[in-house]
């Protein structure tokens, strides 16, 4: 099997497409658990492109261990994949409809 625990892959589909990840656990023959520059989640193997690089990690390793292994290989991992705080999100601009409704009142 090409996908083994510790195999570094490139995500091909979805929101995290083009980012590098590592196989943390094998769920079944078509699904693996990934983590790294992507969000930690189950992923179909058809959405992954395996590379030659294999990291030395244990099964179900934590995100901190994976981040350390990525840094050891010279790969960059973002500090957090959490969403932005409401104050950091861009505000919706007022549309012409909303402005017209507010003027009628």
C-alpha positions, 0 to 999 in steps of 0.5 A: 500500500502506498499510503502508510503512517507518516507518508507526506502527501499533497492534497488535490481537492477541496479547501486545502488543495495544494497544501502538504499533509501527513497520513496519521492513521489509516481508517480503511482502504480508501480513507486516511486521517491527515494532518499538517498544513491542512485541517486534521480530518478524514480524507479519501485517498483519491484526493491525495498525491503521495510524495517520497518523503516519510516522517517518523511519527506514531499512529494517531500522533498529536498535531504538536508532534506532527508540527515538530516533524514538519519543521524538522524536515524544513516544511512550514506548518501554520500555528493554528487552523482555527477560524478568525475571531468575529472582530477580525472577519471582514464586515459586510458592506451595505448594499443599495437595497439595504440603504434604500430600506433604511431611508424609507423608515 
